Amino acid sequence: MTIIIPVTRALKYLRPLIASILLSSLVQTPVQAAPYTDAPCGSLSLAYYEFGALFYRTQDAVYAGIDKDVVEELERRSTCHFRTSIESRVRIWSQLSNNTLDMSVSGIATPERKKFAQFIPYFSTRNYVLVHKDTPMAAQTMEGFLANPALQVAVVKSFQHGPVYDAWLDKLRAQRRLHEAADFATVMHLFSINRVHAVLALPTAFQPLLQQKQLVDTTLVLDWSPSDRIVHNLIVSKERVNQAQFEHLEKAMRSMREDGSLHKIFRRHIGDSLAKEITYTDRKF
């Protein structure tokens, strides 16, 4: 004999069971954060370059640095997948302008570069001048250094140093007193063997080197353009990266700024004081 239970009586007995099942499923199933986009961002080529605390090889022969950590967090948040490589800065800009590379890091926007790339800012800083301690006192100013024809400077080729320094470097270049090297390691080598008398460098580049006793004992760090603020950006090809992908990346980078993740990355590699100095705060992002 089949027993038919009225609907109201059935619900009375089933409600506790249904509630128990739902509660169990909520406890057992972790809540996943919603991705930034409904569609995957895709796979993009990205080139690093070795430069001080931004990207360097550790004593264990593995790469580390601010840029590496930024890119890995950006990949996690944006749904973009990055196929990474290591190139010289000169080759990176050449590949970007020739539309054979999607992205790179720590780049400075200029009118010429904006023709082929878009930029997403993530830190700002300024260049300092490193000179030997035995440099004559009269030459320890921008004008005094320029006035001494025996003194030479080395910089990394294709780097932008800000309007004040770039105008000064143009004058030195015209006098054949400027050495332009392919990378920062070569610049510092020229400085260490006294081939040049000064170099221009960012704190993120020279700070780790100043931990070495021989440089601390023989080097002065001069601030000749304290009002400069040079914004460093993620560089994104206009030709190869579509606007939707760019917006995914921009949104992810903004979130890293707003929740303090960028500052934590900076602090991990260069300490709290310098991390505060380079934090990008322009709200016109």
TORLO-80949 format. One record per residue (C-alpha): residue in one letter; x, y, z. Coordinates in steps of 0.25 Angstrom, whole numbers, padded with zeros to 4 digits. Example, Ala and Ser with C-alpha at 12.3 -4.5 7.8 and 13.67 -1.06 7.14 Angstrom:
! residues 2
  aa     xx     yy     zz
   A   0049  -0018   0031
   S   0055  -0004   0029
//
This chain:
! residues 285
  aa     xx     yy     zz
   M   0000   0000   0000
   T   0006   0013  -0004
   I   0005   0024   0006
   I   0003   0038   0001
   I   0009   0049   0010
   P   0003   0063   0008
   V   0012   0073   0002
   T   0012   0082   0014
   R   0015   0070   0023
   A   0027   0066   0013
   L   0033   0080   0013
   K   0032   0080   0028
   Y   0041   0068   0029
   L   0050   0071   0017
   R   0054   0086   0021
   P   0064   0082   0032
   L   0070   0072   0022
   I   0071   0082   0011
   A   0077   0092   0020
   S   0087   0082   0025
   I   0092   0079   0011
   L   0093   0093   0007
   L   0101   0097   0019
   S   0110   0085   0016
   S   0113   0089   0002
   L   0116   0103   0006
   V   0126   0099   0016
   Q   0133   0089   0007
   T   0133   0097  -0006
   P   0143   0109  -0005
   V   0138   0122  -0010
   Q   0147   0126  -0023
   A   0149   0141  -0025
   A   0143   0146  -0038
   P   0153   0148  -0049
   Y   0155   0162  -0055
   T   0149   0157  -0068
   D   0140   0147  -0073
   A   0149   0144  -0085
   P   0164   0140  -0084
   C   0173   0151  -0087
   G   0182   0142  -0095
   S   0197   0139  -0097
   L   0207   0151  -0098
   S   0222   0151  -0100
   L   0229   0160  -0090
   A   0244   0163  -0089
   Y   0252   0166  -0076
   Y   0265   0173  -0076
   E   0275   0172  -0064
   F   0276   0185  -0056
   G   0279   0186  -0041
   A   0268   0182  -0032
   L   0258   0182  -0043
   F   0263   0169  -0049
   Y   0275   0162  -0045
   R   0282   0148  -0043
   T   0283   0143  -0029
   Q   0295   0136  -0023
   D   0287   0123  -0026
   A   0287   0126  -0041
   V   0272   0129  -0041
   Y   0265   0142  -0045
   A   0258   0151  -0036
   G   0254   0166  -0034
   I   0243   0176  -0034
   D   0239   0174  -0049
   K   0239   0159  -0047
   D   0229   0160  -0035
   V   0221   0171  -0042
   V   0219   0162  -0055
   E   0216   0150  -0047
   E   0205   0157  -0039
   L   0200   0164  -0051
   E   0199   0150  -0058
   R   0191   0144  -0046
   R   0181   0156  -0046
   S   0179   0159  -0061
   T   0177   0145  -0066
   C   0188   0148  -0076
   H   0199   0138  -0079
   F   0213   0144  -0081
   R   0224   0137  -0089
   T   0236   0143  -0083
   S   0250   0145  -0089
   I   0263   0153  -0085
   E   0268   0163  -0095
   S   0277   0176  -0095
   R   0269   0189  -0093
   V   0273   0193  -0107
   R   0268   0181  -0114
   I   0255   0182  -0106
   W   0252   0196  -0111
   S   0256   0191  -0125
   Q   0246   0179  -0124
   L   0235   0188  -0119
   S   0236   0198  -0130
   N   0237   0187  -0140
   N   0225   0180  -0135
   T   0232   0167  -0131
   L   0230   0168  -0116
   D   0217   0170  -0108
   M   0222   0176  -0095
   S   0233   0180  -0086
   V   0235   0186  -0073
   S   0241   0199  -0066
   G   0240   0207  -0078
   I   0239   0223  -0079
   A   0228   0229  -0089
   T   0233   0238  -0099
   P   0225   0245  -0111
   E   0233   0235  -0120
   R   0230   0223  -0112
   K   0216   0226  -0111
   K   0214   0224  -0126
   F   0216   0209  -0124
   A   0213   0206  -0110
   Q   0203   0209  -0098
   F   0208   0211  -0084
   I   0203   0206  -0070
   P   0211   0213  -0059
   Y   0215   0206  -0046
   F   0226   0214  -0040
   S   0233   0227  -0041
   T   0247   0231  -0037
   R   0259   0240  -0042
   N   0273   0239  -0046
   Y   0285   0242  -0037
   V   0299   0244  -0041
   L   0310   0235  -0036
   V   0324   0241  -0036
   H   0338   0237  -0030
   K   0341   0243  -0017
   D   0354   0249  -0022
   T   0346   0257  -0033
   P   0350   0272  -0031
   M   0340   0280  -0022
   A   0338   0290  -0034
   A   0333   0278  -0043
   Q   0323   0273  -0032
   T   0312   0281  -0038
   M   0305   0280  -0052
   E   0311   0293  -0057
   G   0325   0290  -0051
   F   0325   0276  -0057
   L   0322   0281  -0071
   A   0332   0292  -0070
   N   0343   0282  -0068
   P   0347   0276  -0082
   A   0355   0264  -0075
   L   0343   0258  -0069
   Q   0334   0247  -0075
   V   0321   0241  -0072
   A   0315   0227  -0075
   V   0300   0224  -0077
   V   0292   0212  -0083
   K   0289   0214  -0097
   S   0274   0218  -0100
   F   0271   0221  -0086
   Q   0263   0234  -0083
   H   0268   0242  -0071
   G   0258   0253  -0070
   P   0258   0267  -0077
   V   0269   0273  -0068
   Y   0279   0262  -0069
   D   0276   0259  -0084
   A   0279   0273  -0088
   W   0292   0272  -0080
   L   0296   0259  -0086
   D   0293   0265  -0100
   K   0304   0275  -0097
   L   0314   0264  -0093
   R   0311   0256  -0105
   A   0314   0268  -0114
   Q   0327   0269  -0107
   R   0330   0254  -0109
   R   0330   0252  -0094
   L   0318   0242  -0093
   H   0320   0227  -0093
   E   0307   0220  -0096
   A   0308   0205  -0092
   A   0298   0194  -0095
   D   0295   0191  -0080
   F   0297   0196  -0066
   A   0307   0185  -0063
   T   0316   0191  -0074
   V   0314   0205  -0069
   M   0318   0201  -0055
   H   0330   0194  -0060
   L   0335   0207  -0067
   F   0333   0214  -0054
   S   0340   0204  -0045
   I   0352   0204  -0054
   N   0352   0220  -0055
   R   0350   0220  -0070
   V   0339   0230  -0067
   H   0337   0240  -0055
   A   0322   0239  -0053
   V   0310   0231  -0056
   L   0295   0233  -0056
   A   0287   0223  -0049
   L   0274   0221  -0042
   P   0273   0217  -0027
   T   0267   0203  -0031
   A   0280   0201  -0039
   F   0291   0206  -0030
   Q   0285   0203  -0017
   P   0289   0188  -0017
   L   0303   0192  -0022
   L   0306   0202  -0011
   Q   0306   0190  -0001
   Q   0319   0187  -0007
   K   0330   0193   0002
   Q   0339   0197  -0009
   L   0328   0206  -0015
   V   0323   0211  -0002
   D   0338   0216   0001
   T   0340   0222  -0012
   T   0327   0228  -0017
   L   0319   0240  -0015
   V   0304   0240  -0019
   L   0299   0254  -0023
   D   0285   0259  -0026
   W   0286   0269  -0037
   S   0271   0270  -0041
   P   0263   0267  -0028
   S   0250   0272  -0035
   D   0250   0261  -0045
   R   0240   0250  -0044
   I   0241   0240  -0055
   V   0230   0230  -0057
   H   0233   0216  -0060
   N   0223   0208  -0068
   L   0219   0194  -0073
   I   0221   0196  -0088
   V   0210   0190  -0097
   S   0210   0189  -0112
   K   0199   0196  -0119
   E   0200   0187  -0131
   R   0201   0174  -0124
   V   0192   0176  -0112
   N   0178   0179  -0114
   Q   0170   0189  -0105
   A   0162   0179  -0097
   Q   0176   0172  -0093
   F   0182   0186  -0089
   E   0170   0189  -0081
   H   0171   0176  -0073
   L   0185   0179  -0070
   E   0182   0193  -0066
   K   0171   0189  -0057
   A   0180   0178  -0050
   M   0192   0188  -0048
   R   0182   0198  -0042
   S   0177   0188  -0032
   M   0192   0185  -0028
   R   0194   0200  -0026
   E   0181   0202  -0018
   D   0183   0189  -0009
   G   0197   0192  -0005
   S   0203   0180  -0013
   L   0212   0188  -0021
   H   0218   0195  -0009
   K   0220   0181  -0002
   I   0228   0177  -0015
   F   0237   0189  -0014
   R   0239   0188   0001
   R   0243   0173  -0001
   H   0255   0177  -0011
   I   0259   0191  -0007
   G   0254   0194   0008
   D   0243   0202   0013
   S   0250   0216   0012
   L   0253   0215  -0003
   A   0240   0207  -0006
   K   0232   0220  -0001
   E   0241   0229  -0010
   I   0238   0221  -0022
   T   0223   0218  -0020
   Y   0214   0224  -0031
   T   0203   0233  -0026
   D   0198   0241  -0038
   R   0183   0239  -0037
   K   0182   0241  -0052
   F   0184   0226  -0055
//
